[in-house]
Amino acid sequence: MGGDLGKFLVAEDKINVLNIRKEEFVFVLHRIRNNIQTDFDLDMLNDLAGEMMGPIKLNGEFAIIHPDFHNKPKGQTITFRINPAEAKDKYGNQLTFSQIYNVINNAISAWNSVSCSYTVFNLSSTPYSGSRINGDGISTISFELWESNGGGDPPSLYSEINEYDIIFNKLLRWNTDNTYPINYDTYSAPPWDPYLTHPSIGPVDLQDVATHEFGHAVGLANLDKLSIYDYTMRITNYDIDDWWEKTSRRNLSTGDKAGKIYMDPDFSTTLTQPV
């Protein structure tokens, strides 16, 4: 857990070290979130001889954007509308609405299906022809010029999420197959950073990027690209070879699921909530 409140790691029923139970840690989080407590000292030492410290020992991590940037209460959802204009398939041709819809629906389902949590997103089955307008109350998915693979555009990062626009880079070709293709044509990447390391790339996996972007729409922040785990919220490392073939972020990790549960407005401090 991170952002303004720091960062913590989650592992099964223990938080970071073996001398604090999950229930104790959750209680402290609840107090911090409700401004009853401002900080908490977390012992960084192990109490098992030979056990490794840090991320190698731990297998769950999440960071939040801001404590007030969270989804609506249970029973209320955000409905996204897809504008398929200028979305290119892996060959450089126009993607159909149904191709985009199926991929986006899979990405949404990954977050909606987290256990001990609840549905936060809906997806309109009708194509949307309007433009992305921040603050108009309409949550859109569009393909436009963008600095990286994708991004989000909420009206505010400090209040309940009532609207959230997601943008994918229209200069990229997108893979929408169930698996990443073995063979594909390469093409010129956008001529700016972060694409400069690899000026010729293949199609980018749309579900991988979309699942990451919807993580921001539940209030989660990026995790470091050098993390040893393939968290959905880990940012793309554009410096590695064949980065565009990555599909691992389609599936949520323990940390991603824990983050989704934590950002639910009715997050419980009394119930055991496995992830």
ZIKAZI-V93842 format. One record per pair of residues at least 24 apart in sequence whose C-alpha atoms are under 6 Angstrom apart, sorted by the first residue. I is the first residue (numbers start at 1). GAP is how many residues later the second one is. D is the distance in whole Angstrom. If there is no record, write none. Layout:
((I | GAP | D) (I | GAP | D))
This chain:
((1 | 61 | 5) (1 | 62 | 4) (2 | 61 | 4) (2 | 62 | 5) (3 | 60 | 6) (3 | 61 | 5) (3 | 62 | 5) (9 | 51 | 6) (9 | 52 | 5) (10 | 50 | 5) (10 | 51 | 6) (11 | 47 | 5) (11 | 48 | 6) (11 | 49 | 6) (26 | 243 | 6) (27 | 242 | 6) (60 | 194 | 5) (60 | 195 | 4) (61 | 194 | 4) (62 | 193 | 5) (62 | 197 | 6) (63 | 157 | 6) (63 | 158 | 5) (64 | 155 | 6) (64 | 156 | 4) (64 | 157 | 5) (65 | 154 | 6) (65 | 155 | 6) (65 | 156 | 5) (68 | 90 | 5) (68 | 91 | 5) (69 | 88 | 6) (69 | 89 | 5) (69 | 90 | 5) (69 | 91 | 5) (69 | 150 | 6) (70 | 90 | 5) (70 | 91 | 6) (70 | 148 | 6) (70 | 149 | 5) (70 | 193 | 6) (71 | 89 | 6) (71 | 90 | 5) (71 | 147 | 6) (73 | 192 | 6) (77 | 43 | 5) (77 | 44 | 5) (78 | 43 | 5) (78 | 44 | 6) (79 | 42 | 6) (79 | 43 | 4) (79 | 44 | 5) (80 | 43 | 5) (80 | 59 | 5) (80 | 60 | 5) (81 | 43 | 5) (81 | 47 | 6) (81 | 59 | 5) (81 | 60 | 6) (82 | 45 | 6) (82 | 46 | 5) (82 | 58 | 6) (82 | 59 | 5) (83 | 44 | 6) (83 | 45 | 5) (83 | 46 | 6) (83 | 59 | 5) (86 | 84 | 6) (87 | 56 | 6) (87 | 83 | 6) (88 | 85 | 5) (89 | 84 | 5) (89 | 85 | 5) (90 | 83 | 5) (90 | 84 | 5) (90 | 85 | 5) (90 | 113 | 5) (92 | 81 | 6) (103 | 104 | 6) (107 | 100 | 6) (107 | 103 | 6) (107 | 104 | 5) (116 | 157 | 6) (117 | 144 | 6) (137 | 26 | 6) (139 | 24 | 5) (139 | 25 | 5) (139 | 26 | 5) (140 | 25 | 5) (141 | 25 | 5) (141 | 26 | 6) (142 | 25 | 5) (143 | 24 | 6) (143 | 25 | 5) (143 | 26 | 6) (143 | 27 | 5) (144 | 25 | 5) (144 | 26 | 5) (145 | 24 | 5) (145 | 25 | 6) (173 | 30 | 5) (174 | 29 | 5) (174 | 30 | 5) (174 | 31 | 6) (174 | 32 | 6) (175 | 28 | 6) (175 | 29 | 6) (175 | 30 | 5) (175 | 31 | 6) (197 | 42 | 6) (204 | 40 | 5) (207 | 43 | 6) (208 | 39 | 5) (208 | 41 | 5) (208 | 42 | 5) (211 | 39 | 6))
